[in-house]
Amino acid sequence: MLETHMLNPNGYKNSAEGFAFQMRVPYYRGFSLSIIRNIQVCVDGVEYPREDVAITVNGETFTLEEARTVVSNRWVFGRFGEVSVKKEGGLSAGEHDIQVTVTIAPSYMPMQLVKTGHAKFTV
């Protein structure tokens, strides 16, 4: 249910260093960044390496590995965070298809939760 509203249709940016998009927490409540295990980004069938993905929440930017240690920054339910991906030259002009899969590990659950959002956008 929350996956359908995960990606901001107006939140895509492109630059010479890569691209970025805005997304909401795909969970029924907010959480500290430390429970994020992965954010997989696939655009037009190309999956980007985890090392090239970073997240900005509340004005602070972290790699996915750094985010695992962040307990003082909460991603509040309903608010957009920005996911940036390194890609030299950014994306080509035109329409693109994006799929984002977020894996989180809440401490009070015996398993990890995986949610996927999908959208088309134009740069």
Backbone as a ProteinNet text record, in pm:
[ID]
protein_1_A
[PRIMARY]
MLETHMLNPNGYKNSAEGFAFQMRVPYYRGFSLSIIRNIQVCVDGVEYPREDVAITVNGETFTLEEARTVVSNRWVFGRFGEVSVKKEGGLSAGEHDIQVTVTIAPSYMPMQLVKTGHAKFTV
[TERTIARY]
81.8	0	86	181.2	264.9	358	384.8	475.7	424.5	291.4	235.7	260.3	290.5	315.5	459.6	546.1	684	764.4	750.2	832.5	758.2	828.4	770.8	776.9	662.8	664	732.7	749.8	816.2	953.1	1007.1	1128.7	1253.5	1263.6	1381.1	1474	1605.7	1707.4	1817.5	1881.1	1990.2	2107.6	2230.2	2349.2	2462.2	2574.1	2691.2	2746.8	2723.3	2775.1	2681.9	2553.6	2458.4	2315.8	2230.5	2089.4	2039	1925.3	1866.1	1714.8	1650.2	1504.2	1458.6	1334.7	1278	1187.2	1196.3	1108.4	1067.2	954.9	904.2	941.8	930.3	950.8	841.7	879.5	778.5	737.6	699	669.8	564.7	491.3	379.6	420.2	550.3	599.5	740.5	789	925.1	1025.3	1152.6	1256.3	1390.9	1484	1620.1	1686.9	1782.1	1845.8	1920.8	1952.4	2030.8	1960.5	1829	1761.6	1757	1807	1812.3	1924.2	1890.5	1990.3	2033.7	1941.6	1978.3	1872.4	1916.6	1827.3	1881.6	1810.1	1851.1	1781.4	1860.1	1806.8	1832.8	1726	1735.9	1663.7	1734.7	1675.3	1695.6	1586	1588.4	1660.5	1640	1698.9	1842.3	1901.4	2039.1	2034.9	2092.3	2098	2229	2220.4	2338.3	2398.6	2532.4	2599	2562.9	2551.8	2521.5	2617.7	2744.3	2846	2820.2	2739.2	2710.5	2581.6	2517.3	2388.8	2409.6	2348.5	2351.9	2211.3	2188.3	2057.3	2073.9	1984.5	1981.9	1849	1855.5	1736.8	1765.5	1672.7	1687.5	1816.5	1853.9	1970.6	2105.2	2107.3	2232.9	2240.7	2358.1	2377.3	2469.2	2430.1	2505.7	2510.3	2622	2623	2535.4	2501.2	2419	2493.1	2622.8	2702.1	2706.9	2724.8	2725.5	2589.8	2481.6	2346.8	2321.9	2386.5	2367.1	2408.7	2488.4	2534.6	2462.2	2368.7	2303	2174.6	2179.4	2061	1996.3	2066.3	2016	1937.7	1928.8	1855.1	1737.3	1615.4	1494.3	1432.1	1396.3	1323.3	1175.8	1109.7	972.6	874.6	775.6	673	607.6	590.4	524.3	616.6	739.1	834.1	925.4	962.1	1052.3	1197.5	1273	1418	1467.3	1594.3	1648.8	1752.6	1737.3	1833.8	1912.9	2045	2130.1	2214.6	2238.8	2313.6	2423.6	2547.9	2659.6	2650.2	2652.3	2654.1	2711.6	2832.9	2899.1	2811.8	2788.1	2705.1	2556.7	2517	2374.8	2299.6	2169.3	2084.6	2063.5	2040.1	2013.3	1877.2	1859.4	1731.4	1624.6	1504.2	1394	1326.4	1240.4	1165.8	1247.3	1233	1303.6	1207.3	1243.7	1166.7	1253	1200.4	1278.1	1208.3	1288.9	1240.7	1334	1275.4	1352.7	1304.7	1398.8	1365.9	1439.6	1363.2	1418	1405.7	1516.7	1518.1	1548.8	1459.7	1481.2	1472.9	1535.9	1538.8	1498.7	1368.2	1325	1368.3	1417.5	1472.5	1367.5	1242.4	1136.8	1071	1125.6	1069	1172.5	1128.7	1223.7	1275.2	1225.2	1270	1289.3	1354.6	1370.3	1247.5	1212.8	1101	1155.7	1098.5	1142.5	1022.7	1036.1	928.7	984.8	907.7	952.3	854.7	909.2	831	873.6	783.3	811.1	744.7	814.3	756.4	826.6	761.9	823.6	843.2	955.2	981.1	1059.2	1061.7	1131.2	1233.9	1354.4	1457.6	1489.5
-119.2	0	125.4	135.9	255	266.4	153.6	153.7	242.5	254	333.3	482.7	525.1	666.5	691.9	595.8	603.4	711	720.5	810.9	939.4	1051.9	1182.4	1204	1216	1231.6	1360.3	1456.9	1583	1596.5	1488	1496.8	1441.3	1448.1	1393.7	1505.8	1483.8	1581.4	1509.1	1579	1523.8	1620.2	1567.5	1652.6	1578.1	1644.9	1582.6	1470.2	1475.9	1373.8	1253.9	1270.9	1162.3	1210.5	1140	1177.9	1156	1216.7	1205.5	1203.6	1148.1	1145.4	1148.5	1190.7	1197.8	1077.7	1025.1	913.9	923.6	861.6	853.8	719.3	712.6	589	489.6	370.1	270	183	249.2	180.9	263.3	203.4	272.2	372.3	381.5	478.1	519.9	626.9	670.3	581.1	599.2	517.9	587.2	544.1	595.6	531.3	600.7	552.4	421.4	389	269	139.1	141	15.8	-5.9	91.3	72.4	-26.1	-132.2	-231.2	-212.2	-163.4	-140.9	-56.3	17.9	85.2	50.7	-36.1	-76.3	14.2	68.6	158.6	97.7	83.6	29.3	125.7	179.9	272.1	213.9	199.8	145.4	10.4	-71.7	-204.6	-210.1	-95.5	-91.4	-73.4	-171.3	-160	-94.1	6.1	81.9	20.9	20.2	-39.9	32	-44	8	119.5	106.3	206.1	341.9	344	468.3	536	478.6	530.1	597.6	715.6	788.1	838.3	868.9	919.4	1047.8	1142.8	1268.7	1278	1288.7	1303	1412.6	1506.2	1618.6	1696.6	1712.2	1792.6	1724.2	1598.1	1525.6	1412.2	1396.8	1295.5	1185.1	1060.7	943.1	840.3	768.8	651.4	547.6	441.8	338.3	269.8	255	192.8	284.8	414.9	510.3	514.2	505.7	514.3	405.7	292.2	180.3	216.9	322.6	363	486.5	540.6	667.4	641.8	670.2	652.9	786.8	896.6	1028.1	1100	1044.4	1106.6	1016.7	1069.3	991.2	1034.7	936.4	960.5	951.4	1064.2	1074.2	1026.4	949.8	901.5	1018.4	1004.5	1106.2	1211	1222.7	1322.6	1259.7	1341.9	1292.7	1301.1	1197.9	1198.9	1199.5	1228.7	1229.6	1118.7	1038.7	933.7	983.5	983.6	1026.1	908.6	905.9	796.6	856.1	809.9	854.6	788.3	872.1	821.9	933.2	914.5	1018.9	1063	1193.9	1250	1248.9	1184.8	1178	1088.5	1104	1026.9	1103.6	1032	1097.6	1166.5	1267.4	1337.5	1241.8	1256.8	1173	1100	1003	928.2	810.2	784.9	675.5	597.1	472.8	384.1	352.9	381.2	358.4	257.8	172.6	79.9	93.4	116.9	134.4	31.5	-45.2	-145.6	-110.6	-93	-55.8	-175.6	-208.2	-315.5	-253.6	-278.9	-228.6	-345.8	-327.7	-432.2	-374.6	-357.9	-309.8	-407.3	-354.7	-439.7	-528.9	-490.7	-566.6	-669.6	-689	-787.2	-896.1	-1018.8	-1127.9	-1136	-1049.8	-1054.5	-913.9	-906.4	-777.6	-753.5	-626.3	-588.9	-531.8	-574.1	-529.8	-470.2	-345.7	-276.1	-217.7	-227.6	-178.5	-76.8	35.4	137.3	145.1	184.5	188.8	313.9	379.6	499	526.1	606.6	659.9	809	863.9	1005.8	1056.3	1186.7	1249.9	1348.3	1343.5	1444	1520.8
0	0	0	91.9	99.1	-21.4	-88.8	-202.3	-316.1	-329.8	-438.6	-420.1	-298.9	-270.6	-227.2	-252.9	-207.5	-281.3	-412	-493.1	-525.5	-515.4	-547	-697.5	-765.5	-911.1	-959.1	-869	-904.9	-838.7	-785.9	-706.9	-772.4	-905.4	-975.2	-1018.2	-999.4	-1039.3	-1115.1	-1202.8	-1281.5	-1275	-1271.8	-1272.5	-1340.9	-1357.2	-1420.4	-1333.1	-1202.1	-1110	-1095.3	-1131.4	-1115.2	-1115.8	-1043.5	-1037.3	-895.1	-866.2	-732.7	-745.6	-644.3	-641.5	-496.6	-478.5	-344.5	-320.9	-199.6	-163.6	-17.8	12.1	149.5	210.5	341.9	415.5	373.2	329.1	291.5	410.9	517.1	642	715.2	805.1	869.3	976.2	1005.3	1103.2	1064.9	1124.1	1098.6	1169.2	1135.7	1198.6	1191.1	1277.7	1269.4	1148.2	1089.8	968.1	989.1	1112.7	1141.3	1102.4	1081.3	1044	892.5	815.5	669.9	638.2	570.7	530.2	386.1	302.4	163	93.7	-6.2	-99.6	-237.5	-308	-442.4	-543.1	-635.1	-736.3	-873	-950.1	-1085	-1178.9	-1276.6	-1373.3	-1512.5	-1585.2	-1722.1	-1727.8	-1624.8	-1621.4	-1571.2	-1538.4	-1488.1	-1336.2	-1263.9	-1118	-1078.4	-990.8	-949.7	-823.4	-814.2	-698	-568.1	-463.1	-329.4	-289	-327.2	-292	-357.4	-463.2	-535	-488	-387.1	-338	-202.5	-186.3	-58.4	-27.7	98.2	140.1	219.4	192.7	267.4	339.7	471	554.8	655.9	668.5	762.3	737.7	610.8	574.8	591.6	634.4	651.5	549.4	487.4	383.9	434.5	405	447.5	335.6	325.5	240	309.5	239.2	301.9	415.5	401.8	508.5	631.3	609.3	720.5	790.7	714.2	771.2	875.5	861.2	955.6	1098.4	1113.8	1247.2	1299.6	1222.8	1258.4	1337.1	1466	1550.9	1588	1562.7	1603.3	1493.9	1375.1	1265.6	1230.9	1249.3	1221.4	1089.7	1010.2	886.2	922.4	927.2	975.6	868.3	910.2	819.4	745.5	615.3	533.6	476.1	526.8	475.7	371.9	273.9	170.9	214.6	184.5	191.9	48	29.1	-106.8	-121.2	-223.2	-255.6	-375.4	-362.1	-473.5	-519.9	-650.9	-711.9	-798.8	-776.9	-860	-996.9	-1100.5	-1237.7	-1324	-1368.8	-1446	-1563.1	-1569.8	-1675.6	-1646.4	-1537	-1503	-1599.1	-1601.2	-1691.7	-1821.8	-1928	-2056	-2051	-2134.3	-2141	-2192.5	-2139.9	-2183.6	-2069.6	-2105.1	-2005.4	-1952.7	-1823.8	-1759.4	-1670	-1643.5	-1558.2	-1436	-1316.7	-1194.6	-1103.9	-1044.4	-942.5	-822.8	-706.2	-583.5	-481.4	-428.2	-327.5	-198.5	-92.6	37.2	131	197.2	296.2	432.2	529.4	664.9	762.9	878.5	980.5	1116.1	1139.9	1271.6	1380.9	1490.9	1597.5	1662.4	1656.5	1722.9	1631.6	1510.7	1418.8	1390.4	1373.8	1350.8	1207.3	1118.7	980.4	925.9	810.9	742.8	655.9	638.6	553	422.8	312.2	180	107.1	63.2	-8.5	-137.4	-244.7	-375.8	-430.7	-478.9	-546.5	-691.4	-778.2	-922	-980.4	-1074	-1136.7	-1270.6	-1350.5	-1472.1	-1450.3	-1500.8	-1484.5	-1606.2	-1622.1	-1735	-1684.4	-1743.9	-1713.5	-1839.7
[MASK]
+++++++++++++++++++++++++++++++++++++++++++++++++++++++++++++++++++++++++++++++++++++++++++++++++++++++++++++++++++++++++++

